[in-house]
Amino acid sequence: MDHNEALRLQAVEKYALGELPPLLRDEFEEHFFECQKCALDAKAAAEFVDNVRAVLRFAA
């Protein structure tokens, strides 16, 4: 997977939400180890998802 394909597939968002099929997940993981932009975006998305889950747990 290259950067443009990752963008086209919205791979960061789908990865953070666990919505990438296993093959695409593996390809994206290989990509973000080489692409600093996607790695930073994946980290930010993961932190966002974690924070939303924490807020929703607190609100429940």
C-alpha positions as CSV (number, residue, x, y, z in Angstrom):
1,M,0.0,0.0,0.0
2,D,1.3,3.5,-0.8
3,H,0.3,6.8,0.8
4,N,-2.2,7.7,-1.9
5,E,-4.0,4.4,-1.6
6,A,-4.1,4.8,2.2
7,L,-5.7,8.1,1.8
8,R,-8.2,6.8,-0.9
9,L,-9.2,3.9,1.4
10,Q,-9.4,6.1,4.5
11,A,-7.1,3.5,6.0
12,V,-6.2,5.5,9.1
13,E,-9.8,6.0,10.2
14,K,-10.8,2.4,9.3
15,Y,-7.7,1.1,11.1
16,A,-8.5,3.0,14.2
17,L,-12.0,1.7,14.2
18,G,-11.0,-1.9,13.5
19,E,-12.8,-1.8,10.2
20,L,-10.0,-2.8,7.8
21,P,-10.1,-6.4,6.5
22,P,-7.1,-8.4,7.7
23,L,-5.2,-8.2,4.4
24,L,-5.6,-4.4,4.1
25,R,-4.8,-4.0,7.8
26,D,-1.5,-5.9,7.3
27,E,-0.7,-3.8,4.3
28,F,-1.5,-0.6,6.1
29,E,0.6,-1.6,9.1
30,E,3.6,-2.2,6.7
31,H,2.9,1.2,5.1
32,F,2.7,3.2,8.3
33,F,6.1,1.9,9.6
34,E,7.6,3.6,6.5
35,C,5.3,6.6,6.3
36,Q,5.7,9.1,9.1
37,K,2.5,11.0,8.1
38,C,0.3,7.9,8.3
39,A,2.0,6.8,11.5
40,L,1.3,10.1,13.2
41,D,-2.3,10.1,11.9
42,A,-2.8,6.5,13.1
43,K,-1.4,7.4,16.5
44,A,-3.7,10.5,16.8
45,A,-6.7,8.5,15.6
46,A,-6.0,5.8,18.2
47,E,-5.8,8.4,20.9
48,F,-9.0,10.0,19.8
49,V,-10.9,6.6,19.8
50,D,-9.5,5.8,23.3
51,N,-10.6,9.2,24.6
52,V,-14.1,8.9,23.2
53,R,-14.4,5.4,24.7
54,A,-13.3,6.8,28.1
55,V,-15.8,9.7,27.9
56,L,-18.6,7.3,27.0
57,R,-17.7,5.0,29.8
58,F,-17.7,7.9,32.2
59,A,-21.0,9.2,30.9
60,A,-22.8,5.8,31.2
